[in-house]
Amino acid sequence: PQHKCGNQKSCPQNYFAFRIISGAANVVGPSICFEDSVLMSSVKNNIGRGLNIALVNGTTGQLLKTNSFDMYSG
């Protein structure tokens, strides 16, 4: 069976499914999937070097904001 975000098993009721992939240097970019919707990825062109963060409403699951913080350059 297919589960949300490609997870190995489904989440219990009243829980959100998510998957975060860190990437590999500059070869494979990071990605964030939430409830079977890709929030950040290299395809969407909304990731950056460093920490990539997606802010999601914990009650509704609505995406509020995405951003990246370059920890190398300060």
Gaussian input, Z-matrix of N, CA and C with variables (Angstrom, degrees):
# hf/3-21g

backbone

0 1
 N
 C     1     B1
 C     2     B2     1     A1
 N     3     B3     2     A2     1     D1
 C     4     B4     3     A3     2     D2
 C     5     B5     4     A4     3     D3
 N     6     B6     5     A5     4     D4
 C     7     B7     6     A6     5     D5
 C     8     B8     7     A7     6     D6
 N     9     B9     8     A8     7     D7
 C    10    B10     9     A9     8     D8
 C    11    B11    10    A10     9     D9
 N    12    B12    11    A11    10    D10
 C    13    B13    12    A12    11    D11
 C    14    B14    13    A13    12    D12
 N    15    B15    14    A14    13    D13
 C    16    B16    15    A15    14    D14
 C    17    B17    16    A16    15    D15
 N    18    B18    17    A17    16    D16
 C    19    B19    18    A18    17    D17
 C    20    B20    19    A19    18    D18
 N    21    B21    20    A20    19    D19
 C    22    B22    21    A21    20    D20
 C    23    B23    22    A22    21    D21
 N    24    B24    23    A23    22    D22
 C    25    B25    24    A24    23    D23
 C    26    B26    25    A25    24    D24
 N    27    B27    26    A26    25    D25
 C    28    B28    27    A27    26    D26
 C    29    B29    28    A28    27    D27
 N    30    B30    29    A29    28    D28
 C    31    B31    30    A30    29    D29
 C    32    B32    31    A31    30    D30
 N    33    B33    32    A32    31    D31
 C    34    B34    33    A33    32    D32
 C    35    B35    34    A34    33    D33
 N    36    B36    35    A35    34    D34
 C    37    B37    36    A36    35    D35
 C    38    B38    37    A37    36    D36
 N    39    B39    38    A38    37    D37
 C    40    B40    39    A39    38    D38
 C    41    B41    40    A40    39    D39
 N    42    B42    41    A41    40    D40
 C    43    B43    42    A42    41    D41
 C    44    B44    43    A43    42    D42
 N    45    B45    44    A44    43    D43
 C    46    B46    45    A45    44    D44
 C    47    B47    46    A46    45    D45
 N    48    B48    47    A47    46    D46
 C    49    B49    48    A48    47    D47
 C    50    B50    49    A49    48    D48
 N    51    B51    50    A50    49    D49
 C    52    B52    51    A51    50    D50
 C    53    B53    52    A52    51    D51
 N    54    B54    53    A53    52    D52
 C    55    B55    54    A54    53    D53
 C    56    B56    55    A55    54    D54
 N    57    B57    56    A56    55    D55
 C    58    B58    57    A57    56    D56
 C    59    B59    58    A58    57    D57
 N    60    B60    59    A59    58    D58
 C    61    B61    60    A60    59    D59
 C    62    B62    61    A61    60    D60
 N    63    B63    62    A62    61    D61
 C    64    B64    63    A63    62    D62
 C    65    B65    64    A64    63    D63
 N    66    B66    65    A65    64    D64
 C    67    B67    66    A66    65    D65
 C    68    B68    67    A67    66    D66
 N    69    B69    68    A68    67    D67
 C    70    B70    69    A69    68    D68
 C    71    B71    70    A70    69    D69
 N    72    B72    71    A71    70    D70
 C    73    B73    72    A72    71    D71
 C    74    B74    73    A73    72    D72
 N    75    B75    74    A74    73    D73
 C    76    B76    75    A75    74    D74
 C    77    B77    76    A76    75    D75
 N    78    B78    77    A77    76    D76
 C    79    B79    78    A78    77    D77
 C    80    B80    79    A79    78    D78
 N    81    B81    80    A80    79    D79
 C    82    B82    81    A81    80    D80
 C    83    B83    82    A82    81    D81
 N    84    B84    83    A83    82    D82
 C    85    B85    84    A84    83    D83
 C    86    B86    85    A85    84    D84
 N    87    B87    86    A86    85    D85
 C    88    B88    87    A87    86    D86
 C    89    B89    88    A88    87    D87
 N    90    B90    89    A89    88    D88
 C    91    B91    90    A90    89    D89
 C    92    B92    91    A91    90    D90
 N    93    B93    92    A92    91    D91
 C    94    B94    93    A93    92    D92
 C    95    B95    94    A94    93    D93
 N    96    B96    95    A95    94    D94
 C    97    B97    96    A96    95    D95
 C    98    B98    97    A97    96    D96
 N    99    B99    98    A98    97    D97
 C   100   B100    99    A99    98    D98
 C   101   B101   100   A100    99    D99
 N   102   B102   101   A101   100   D100
 C   103   B103   102   A102   101   D101
 C   104   B104   103   A103   102   D102
 N   105   B105   104   A104   103   D103
 C   106   B106   105   A105   104   D104
 C   107   B107   106   A106   105   D105
 N   108   B108   107   A107   106   D106
 C   109   B109   108   A108   107   D107
 C   110   B110   109   A109   108   D108
 N   111   B111   110   A110   109   D109
 C   112   B112   111   A111   110   D110
 C   113   B113   112   A112   111   D111
 N   114   B114   113   A113   112   D112
 C   115   B115   114   A114   113   D113
 C   116   B116   115   A115   114   D114
 N   117   B117   116   A116   115   D115
 C   118   B118   117   A117   116   D116
 C   119   B119   118   A118   117   D117
 N   120   B120   119   A119   118   D118
 C   121   B121   120   A120   119   D119
 C   122   B122   121   A121   120   D120
 N   123   B123   122   A122   121   D121
 C   124   B124   123   A123   122   D122
 C   125   B125   124   A124   123   D123
 N   126   B126   125   A125   124   D124
 C   127   B127   126   A126   125   D125
 C   128   B128   127   A127   126   D126
 N   129   B129   128   A128   127   D127
 C   130   B130   129   A129   128   D128
 C   131   B131   130   A130   129   D129
 N   132   B132   131   A131   130   D130
 C   133   B133   132   A132   131   D131
 C   134   B134   133   A133   132   D132
 N   135   B135   134   A134   133   D133
 C   136   B136   135   A135   134   D134
 C   137   B137   136   A136   135   D135
 N   138   B138   137   A137   136   D136
 C   139   B139   138   A138   137   D137
 C   140   B140   139   A139   138   D138
 N   141   B141   140   A140   139   D139
 C   142   B142   141   A141   140   D140
 C   143   B143   142   A142   141   D141
 N   144   B144   143   A143   142   D142
 C   145   B145   144   A144   143   D143
 C   146   B146   145   A145   144   D144
 N   147   B147   146   A146   145   D145
 C   148   B148   147   A147   146   D146
 C   149   B149   148   A148   147   D147
 N   150   B150   149   A149   148   D148
 C   151   B151   150   A150   149   D149
 C   152   B152   151   A151   150   D150
 N   153   B153   152   A152   151   D151
 C   154   B154   153   A153   152   D152
 C   155   B155   154   A154   153   D153
 N   156   B156   155   A155   154   D154
 C   157   B157   156   A156   155   D155
 C   158   B158   157   A157   156   D156
 N   159   B159   158   A158   157   D157
 C   160   B160   159   A159   158   D158
 C   161   B161   160   A160   159   D159
 N   162   B162   161   A161   160   D160
 C   163   B163   162   A162   161   D161
 C   164   B164   163   A163   162   D162
 N   165   B165   164   A164   163   D163
 C   166   B166   165   A165   164   D164
 C   167   B167   166   A166   165   D165
 N   168   B168   167   A167   166   D166
 C   169   B169   168   A168   167   D167
 C   170   B170   169   A169   168   D168
 N   171   B171   170   A170   169   D169
 C   172   B172   171   A171   170   D170
 C   173   B173   172   A172   171   D171
 N   174   B174   173   A173   172   D172
 C   175   B175   174   A174   173   D173
 C   176   B176   175   A175   174   D174
 N   177   B177   176   A176   175   D175
 C   178   B178   177   A177   176   D176
 C   179   B179   178   A178   177   D177
 N   180   B180   179   A179   178   D178
 C   181   B181   180   A180   179   D179
 C   182   B182   181   A181   180   D180
 N   183   B183   182   A182   181   D181
 C   184   B184   183   A183   182   D182
 C   185   B185   184   A184   183   D183
 N   186   B186   185   A185   184   D184
 C   187   B187   186   A186   185   D185
 C   188   B188   187   A187   186   D186
 N   189   B189   188   A188   187   D187
 C   190   B190   189   A189   188   D188
 C   191   B191   190   A190   189   D189
 N   192   B192   191   A191   190   D190
 C   193   B193   192   A192   191   D191
 C   194   B194   193   A193   192   D192
 N   195   B195   194   A194   193   D193
 C   196   B196   195   A195   194   D194
 C   197   B197   196   A196   195   D195
 N   198   B198   197   A197   196   D196
 C   199   B199   198   A198   197   D197
 C   200   B200   199   A199   198   D198
 N   201   B201   200   A200   199   D199
 C   202   B202   201   A201   200   D200
 C   203   B203   202   A202   201   D201
 N   204   B204   203   A203   202   D202
 C   205   B205   204   A204   203   D203
 C   206   B206   205   A205   204   D204
 N   207   B207   206   A206   205   D205
 C   208   B208   207   A207   206   D206
 C   209   B209   208   A208   207   D207
 N   210   B210   209   A209   208   D208
 C   211   B211   210   A210   209   D209
 C   212   B212   211   A211   210   D210
 N   213   B213   212   A212   211   D211
 C   214   B214   213   A213   212   D212
 C   215   B215   214   A214   213   D213
 N   216   B216   215   A215   214   D214
 C   217   B217   216   A216   215   D215
 C   218   B218   217   A217   216   D216
 N   219   B219   218   A218   217   D217
 C   220   B220   219   A219   218   D218
 C   221   B221   220   A220   219   D219

   B1=1.4598
   B2=1.5330
   B3=1.2911
   B4=1.4616
   B5=1.5251
   B6=1.3389
   B7=1.4567
   B8=1.5252
   B9=1.3199
   B10=1.4597
   B11=1.5218
   B12=1.3172
   B13=1.4686
   B14=1.5308
   B15=1.3232
   B16=1.4578
   B17=1.5160
   B18=1.3336
   B19=1.4557
   B20=1.5220
   B21=1.3409
   B22=1.4625
   B23=1.5126
   B24=1.3360
   B25=1.4637
   B26=1.5212
   B27=1.3073
   B28=1.4606
   B29=1.5272
   B30=1.3304
   B31=1.4656
   B32=1.5252
   B33=1.3191
   B34=1.4693
   B35=1.5288
   B36=1.3069
   B37=1.4597
   B38=1.5315
   B39=1.3307
   B40=1.4648
   B41=1.5318
   B42=1.3356
   B43=1.4508
   B44=1.5202
   B45=1.3162
   B46=1.4603
   B47=1.5201
   B48=1.3316
   B49=1.4669
   B50=1.5230
   B51=1.3406
   B52=1.4614
   B53=1.5182
   B54=1.3114
   B55=1.4609
   B56=1.5180
   B57=1.3195
   B58=1.4583
   B59=1.5280
   B60=1.3327
   B61=1.4643
   B62=1.5160
   B63=1.3299
   B64=1.4601
   B65=1.5221
   B66=1.3102
   B67=1.4559
   B68=1.5189
   B69=1.3315
   B70=1.4582
   B71=1.5213
   B72=1.3345
   B73=1.4710
   B74=1.5204
   B75=1.3306
   B76=1.4638
   B77=1.5280
   B78=1.3434
   B79=1.4634
   B80=1.5293
   B81=1.3313
   B82=1.4587
   B83=1.5207
   B84=1.3055
   B85=1.4603
   B86=1.5104
   B87=1.3282
   B88=1.4604
   B89=1.5244
   B90=1.3179
   B91=1.4607
   B92=1.5182
   B93=1.3221
   B94=1.4588
   B95=1.5258
   B96=1.3320
   B97=1.4580
   B98=1.5263
   B99=1.3333
   B100=1.4596
   B101=1.5207
   B102=1.3191
   B103=1.4664
   B104=1.5307
   B105=1.3227
   B106=1.4688
   B107=1.5286
   B108=1.3217
   B109=1.4569
   B110=1.5323
   B111=1.3205
   B112=1.4585
   B113=1.5283
   B114=1.3358
   B115=1.4591
   B116=1.5245
   B117=1.3293
   B118=1.4666
   B119=1.5223
   B120=1.3365
   B121=1.4687
   B122=1.5210
   B123=1.3296
   B124=1.4625
   B125=1.5270
   B126=1.3296
   B127=1.4641
   B128=1.5265
   B129=1.3304
   B130=1.4719
   B131=1.5276
   B132=1.3285
   B133=1.4617
   B134=1.5340
   B135=1.3535
   B136=1.4565
   B137=1.5340
   B138=1.3374
   B139=1.4571
   B140=1.5231
   B141=1.3096
   B142=1.4496
   B143=1.5150
   B144=1.3247
   B145=1.4574
   B146=1.5277
   B147=1.3162
   B148=1.4597
   B149=1.5132
   B150=1.3233
   B151=1.4601
   B152=1.5245
   B153=1.3052
   B154=1.4616
   B155=1.5175
   B156=1.3291
   B157=1.4646
   B158=1.5242
   B159=1.3330
   B160=1.4617
   B161=1.5173
   B162=1.3115
   B163=1.4606
   B164=1.5266
   B165=1.3336
   B166=1.4601
   B167=1.5257
   B168=1.3249
   B169=1.4594
   B170=1.5274
   B171=1.3243
   B172=1.4557
   B173=1.5204
   B174=1.3071
   B175=1.4582
   B176=1.5194
   B177=1.3234
   B178=1.4650
   B179=1.5239
   B180=1.3402
   B181=1.4541
   B182=1.5167
   B183=1.3245
   B184=1.4660
   B185=1.5290
   B186=1.3303
   B187=1.4569
   B188=1.5204
   B189=1.3360
   B190=1.4577
   B191=1.5259
   B192=1.3547
   B193=1.4579
   B194=1.5189
   B195=1.3349
   B196=1.4599
   B197=1.5202
   B198=1.3295
   B199=1.4577
   B200=1.5170
   B201=1.3193
   B202=1.4534
   B203=1.5168
   B204=1.3234
   B205=1.4543
   B206=1.5215
   B207=1.3181
   B208=1.4590
   B209=1.5237
   B210=1.3219
   B211=1.4529
   B212=1.5313
   B213=1.3194
   B214=1.4557
   B215=1.5289
   B216=1.3104
   B217=1.4589
   B218=1.5277
   B219=1.3045
   B220=1.4544
   B221=1.4853
   A1=111.62
   A2=115.97
   A3=122.86
   A4=109.15
   A5=116.68
   A6=121.55
   A7=109.57
   A8=117.03
   A9=121.85
   A10=111.29
   A11=115.31
   A12=124.19
   A13=113.27
   A14=117.17
   A15=120.57
   A16=113.97
   A17=117.55
   A18=121.17
   A19=110.50
   A20=116.13
   A21=120.95
   A22=113.40
   A23=117.33
   A24=119.80
   A25=108.91
   A26=115.84
   A27=119.62
   A28=110.26
   A29=115.54
   A30=121.99
   A31=109.64
   A32=116.67
   A33=119.34
   A34=110.95
   A35=116.28
   A36=121.34
   A37=109.16
   A38=116.39
   A39=124.14
   A40=113.55
   A41=118.29
   A42=123.59
   A43=108.68
   A44=116.74
   A45=121.99
   A46=109.99
   A47=115.80
   A48=121.00
   A49=108.60
   A50=116.78
   A51=120.29
   A52=109.72
   A53=114.97
   A54=121.53
   A55=107.67
   A56=115.83
   A57=122.22
   A58=108.26
   A59=115.85
   A60=121.52
   A61=107.63
   A62=116.80
   A63=120.80
   A64=113.96
   A65=119.12
   A66=120.78
   A67=111.18
   A68=115.82
   A69=121.52
   A70=109.40
   A71=115.46
   A72=122.51
   A73=109.21
   A74=117.34
   A75=119.71
   A76=111.53
   A77=116.48
   A78=121.58
   A79=110.84
   A80=116.98
   A81=122.67
   A82=107.41
   A83=117.33
   A84=121.14
   A85=112.38
   A86=116.88
   A87=120.89
   A88=111.34
   A89=115.90
   A90=119.94
   A91=109.97
   A92=115.00
   A93=121.71
   A94=107.46
   A95=115.77
   A96=122.58
   A97=107.78
   A98=116.69
   A99=122.04
   A100=108.41
   A101=116.18
   A102=122.08
   A103=111.98
   A104=115.70
   A105=123.96
   A106=113.67
   A107=117.18
   A108=122.05
   A109=108.01
   A110=117.15
   A111=121.03
   A112=108.51
   A113=116.08
   A114=121.34
   A115=111.94
   A116=116.35
   A117=121.28
   A118=109.16
   A119=116.06
   A120=120.91
   A121=108.96
   A122=115.62
   A123=119.26
   A124=110.82
   A125=117.87
   A126=121.43
   A127=110.26
   A128=116.86
   A129=120.99
   A130=111.64
   A131=116.61
   A132=122.88
   A133=112.18
   A134=116.25
   A135=119.57
   A136=112.20
   A137=116.05
   A138=120.70
   A139=108.80
   A140=115.66
   A141=120.47
   A142=110.79
   A143=115.36
   A144=120.60
   A145=108.14
   A146=117.97
   A147=121.99
   A148=112.38
   A149=116.25
   A150=121.87
   A151=110.38
   A152=115.94
   A153=121.93
   A154=107.43
   A155=115.75
   A156=120.76
   A157=110.25
   A158=115.32
   A159=122.08
   A160=107.47
   A161=117.13
   A162=122.85
   A163=108.22
   A164=115.81
   A165=122.00
   A166=108.85
   A167=116.93
   A168=121.68
   A169=108.33
   A170=117.14
   A171=121.98
   A172=114.63
   A173=118.46
   A174=121.65
   A175=111.75
   A176=116.25
   A177=120.21
   A178=113.41
   A179=118.04
   A180=121.34
   A181=113.18
   A182=117.59
   A183=122.13
   A184=110.16
   A185=115.99
   A186=121.48
   A187=108.99
   A188=116.17
   A189=121.04
   A190=112.05
   A191=117.00
   A192=119.42
   A193=109.91
   A194=115.79
   A195=121.46
   A196=108.70
   A197=115.61
   A198=119.55
   A199=108.98
   A200=116.84
   A201=121.87
   A202=108.84
   A203=115.28
   A204=121.55
   A205=108.70
   A206=116.74
   A207=123.18
   A208=108.92
   A209=116.87
   A210=121.82
   A211=112.31
   A212=118.06
   A213=121.20
   A214=111.35
   A215=116.74
   A216=119.97
   A217=112.10
   A218=117.02
   A219=120.27
   A220=111.58
   D1=149.75
   D2=179.75
   D3=-91.58
   D4=129.65
   D5=179.33
   D6=-113.73
   D7=158.37
   D8=-177.63
   D9=-57.36
   D10=138.63
   D11=178.25
   D12=61.34
   D13=16.13
   D14=178.55
   D15=74.75
   D16=18.99
   D17=179.31
   D18=-69.74
   D19=159.56
   D20=-177.50
   D21=-72.82
   D22=-26.43
   D23=176.85
   D24=-144.80
   D25=162.83
   D26=-177.83
   D27=-79.99
   D28=156.44
   D29=179.52
   D30=-83.01
   D31=153.12
   D32=175.08
   D33=-63.13
   D34=162.85
   D35=178.39
   D36=-60.98
   D37=144.61
   D38=-178.76
   D39=70.94
   D40=19.76
   D41=174.48
   D42=-122.17
   D43=149.36
   D44=176.90
   D45=-93.58
   D46=141.48
   D47=174.60
   D48=-91.40
   D49=136.30
   D50=176.20
   D51=-148.75
   D52=161.27
   D53=176.75
   D54=-150.40
   D55=129.42
   D56=179.63
   D57=-119.66
   D58=125.23
   D59=178.19
   D60=-115.84
   D61=124.95
   D62=-171.83
   D63=-76.55
   D64=-23.74
   D65=-178.23
   D66=91.38
   D67=-179.93
   D68=-178.55
   D69=-139.91
   D70=97.80
   D71=-179.84
   D72=51.57
   D73=-130.03
   D74=178.94
   D75=-105.67
   D76=15.25
   D77=-179.04
   D78=-89.70
   D79=-51.30
   D80=179.98
   D81=-120.74
   D82=122.30
   D83=-178.07
   D84=-78.77
   D85=160.09
   D86=177.00
   D87=-72.67
   D88=163.69
   D89=174.87
   D90=-150.87
   D91=151.10
   D92=177.15
   D93=-128.66
   D94=122.90
   D95=177.42
   D96=-114.20
   D97=137.86
   D98=179.88
   D99=-139.98
   D100=121.06
   D101=179.65
   D102=52.60
   D103=43.70
   D104=177.42
   D105=68.87
   D106=19.32
   D107=177.17
   D108=-123.92
   D109=125.09
   D110=179.45
   D111=-75.93
   D112=117.12
   D113=-178.79
   D114=-88.19
   D115=-39.17
   D116=-178.69
   D117=-139.13
   D118=136.09
   D119=176.48
   D120=-168.97
   D121=168.44
   D122=177.31
   D123=-67.89
   D124=-29.13
   D125=177.81
   D126=-65.03
   D127=-39.87
   D128=178.50
   D129=-78.08
   D130=-9.80
   D131=179.07
   D132=57.04
   D133=40.93
   D134=178.88
   D135=-128.29
   D136=29.17
   D137=176.36
   D138=-114.47
   D139=162.85
   D140=178.91
   D141=-145.90
   D142=175.32
   D143=177.69
   D144=-71.55
   D145=137.46
   D146=178.56
   D147=104.55
   D148=-139.96
   D149=-178.68
   D150=-88.26
   D151=126.77
   D152=176.03
   D153=-109.16
   D154=125.51
   D155=-172.94
   D156=-128.19
   D157=136.17
   D158=173.31
   D159=-117.95
   D160=124.57
   D161=178.30
   D162=-95.60
   D163=120.84
   D164=-175.60
   D165=-125.22
   D166=137.16
   D167=175.09
   D168=-64.70
   D169=121.11
   D170=-175.92
   D171=-70.16
   D172=-15.28
   D173=179.00
   D174=-93.87
   D175=-47.47
   D176=-175.14
   D177=-96.49
   D178=-21.92
   D179=-176.46
   D180=82.23
   D181=8.12
   D182=-179.06
   D183=-75.08
   D184=134.38
   D185=176.21
   D186=-71.70
   D187=125.95
   D188=-178.93
   D189=-100.25
   D190=-41.29
   D191=-175.68
   D192=-166.31
   D193=148.54
   D194=171.88
   D195=-125.66
   D196=149.83
   D197=178.98
   D198=-162.88
   D199=162.79
   D200=174.17
   D201=-130.18
   D202=148.46
   D203=-178.54
   D204=-125.67
   D205=115.96
   D206=-178.68
   D207=-78.90
   D208=102.80
   D209=-176.80
   D210=-79.95
   D211=-15.29
   D212=-178.84
   D213=-79.54
   D214=-46.99
   D215=-175.77
   D216=-86.43
   D217=-7.88
   D218=177.72
   D219=91.36

